[in-house]
Structures are given as C-alpha cells and as structure tokens.
Amino acid sequence: MAEDIEIAIVTMRFDAADAGPLLAILSKYVVMARMQPGCRNIDLCASVTQPGRYLLIQKWDSAQAQRAHFDSAVMVEMATACAGVLTVAPDIDLWDGPSAHDLA
C-alpha cells in the first residue's frame, strides 16, 4: 500500500505601487525560505494583467512545517520589510493538497 503524503500549499499575493522594492524583498525571501526545513518548493510569479502584483506559491511537507516557517525569522524579516511597500495587506491562503489516490 502506498504511503500517504501530506502536502501543505500556501499562496501569498502581494500588490505594490512600486514593484522594484517588493521584488527585491520577495526574491530574497524565496531563496532563504527554500532552505527552511520541510520546504518542498516556492515559486515567485508576476501577474501579466496586474502590474506590481506578485504571487508566491509554497509547498511544504506538512501543515506543521508550514506553521513553523510562518513563525520563523525568515518569514518575520520578509513581513517586516514589506511595511510601507504594499498597497494593501497581502492575501494569504492555505490549501489542501490531495493526493492522486484521493481523486480515484
């Protein structure tokens, strides 16, 4: 029997009037966060339709790893650096990553 794999997926959407500073903050964050325990991957995407909008898509080994990361110095540093850069608060959502076995 196949082992169940738990994956936590997080999306974080950021909007800034001046994309330059935000892109620098998020680029550093992605590099540092990818080294955190339990991180499977983090992608940084730029909106084609909304200038200054960026989306982070994160995959974590478990909800526990994701929660630990949200309390980490890497996350706190990124959030602090975003102060005064964003036009609105980031939109953060947690997604369940069902396995292909769940869909059968």
C-alpha positions in Angstrom: 0.0 0.0 0.0 1.3 3.4 -0.9 2.3 5.8 1.9 0.0 8.9 2.2 1.9 12.1 1.5 0.7 15.2 3.3 1.4 18.4 1.5 0.5 21.9 2.7 0.2 24.6 0.0 0.2 28.3 0.7 -0.4 31.2 -1.7 0.6 34.7 -0.8 -0.4 37.6 -3.1 1.3 40.9 -2.8 0.4 44.3 -4.5 2.8 47.2 -4.6 2.7 50.6 -6.4 6.5 50.3 -7.0 7.3 46.8 -7.9 11.1 47.2 -7.6 11.4 47.2 -3.8 8.8 44.4 -3.4 10.5 42.2 -6.0 13.9 42.6 -4.1 12.2 41.6 -0.8 10.3 38.6 -2.3 13.3 37.4 -4.3 15.5 37.2 -1.1 12.6 35.6 0.8 12.2 32.8 -1.8 15.9 32.0 -1.7 16.0 31.9 2.1 12.7 30.1 2.6 13.6 27.3 0.2 16.3 26.3 2.7 13.8 26.0 5.6 13.0 22.5 7.0 10.1 21.0 5.3 10.1 23.3 2.3 9.4 21.4 -1.0 9.4 24.4 -3.3 8.4 28.1 -3.5 7.7 29.8 -6.8 7.5 33.5 -7.4 5.1 34.6 -10.1 4.4 38.0 -11.6 1.0 38.9 -12.8 0.6 39.6 -16.5 -2.6 41.5 -16.1 -1.9 43.5 -12.8 1.4 45.4 -12.8 3.0 45.3 -9.3 1.2 42.1 -8.3 3.2 39.0 -7.3 2.2 35.6 -6.1 4.2 33.2 -4.0 3.2 29.5 -4.3 4.7 27.4 -1.5 4.6 23.7 -0.9 5.5 22.2 2.5 5.9 18.6 3.7 3.2 19.1 6.2 1.0 21.7 7.9 3.3 21.6 10.9 6.3 22.5 8.7 4.4 25.4 7.1 3.3 26.7 10.5 6.8 26.5 11.9 8.0 28.5 8.9 5.4 31.2 9.4 6.9 31.8 12.9 10.5 31.7 11.6 12.9 34.6 11.4 12.9 34.4 7.6 9.1 35.0 7.4 9.2 37.7 10.0 12.1 39.5 8.2 10.1 39.4 4.9 6.9 40.7 6.5 8.7 43.5 8.3 10.5 44.5 5.1 7.1 44.8 3.3 5.9 47.5 5.6 5.3 50.6 3.6 5.8 48.8 0.3 2.4 47.2 -0.2 -0.7 49.0 -1.4 -2.9 46.5 0.5 -2.4 43.7 3.0 -1.2 40.5 1.4 -3.8 37.9 0.6 -2.6 34.6 2.2 -4.4 31.3 1.8 -3.7 27.7 2.9 -4.7 24.9 0.5 -5.0 21.2 1.0 -3.0 19.2 -1.5 -5.0 16.0 -2.1 -3.0 13.1 -3.5 -3.9 11.4 -6.8 -5.1 8.5 -4.7 -7.8 10.7 -3.1 -9.1 11.6 -6.5 -9.6 8.0 -7.7 
